[in-house]
Each structure stands twice: as C-alpha cells, then as structure tokens.
Amino acid sequence: MNNMGIMLKGEWIGNYRQNFEEVIRIDQTGEDLIAIKVTGDEYVPAEEITWRANLRTGKGEGQVAEYEFRNPKFVPGELEVLDDSNIVFTWHGVGSVTYRRDD
C-alpha cells in the first residue's frame, strides 16, 4: 500500500494488552509521525511519546518504561497502515497495538 496520500493526524484509540483502551494523538509533518498519549498508564503517562515512525518506510521506534515511568527508552518498531482508519504499531520484542481512528 502506498501510504504517502494518507493523513493520520488526529486522535486514535488503541487496544492495549490489559484489555483497556488508550487515546493517542498523532501529529504528522510530511511523512514523519509522532504519537503522543492523551490517556496514559502506569508505564508511559499522558503527554509522553508512545511511538514515532516514518509513514513511507514504516520504520520507527516506540517508548517503553518500567512501572511509574522509570528508565524510559525507545526500542525499534514498525508502523503498518491497514487503511486510513486502522493502523498497527509494533514494538520489536515487546508487542503491538492496533489503533482505530477516533471519529
């Protein structure tokens, strides 16, 4: 799929491991995306970057941390655009989250 015509900017809802949903806000500058948590959790709180990626290549990195946002770091990751309303970000070695556009 050619992702260059897709605009992902806006709010998205992700289904996280513990069966709860979180809202992220994607900011898009050209082909560069930054996903910031609107609602956070015990590991990565609100207003922190959850992942960033290049729309053209899908290559990126996602933020992980220990409980209470201790020792945060970025690990390699990848963005997959399923269509203009559904995306998946995978933190390599950690897992993935599926997001849907928040209309």
Secondary structure, 3 states (H helix, E strand, C coil): CCCCCCCCCEEEEEEECCCEEEEEEEEEECCEEEEEECCCCCCCCCCCEEEEEECCCCEEEEEEEEHHHEEEEEEEEEEEEEECCEEEEEECCCEEEEEEECC
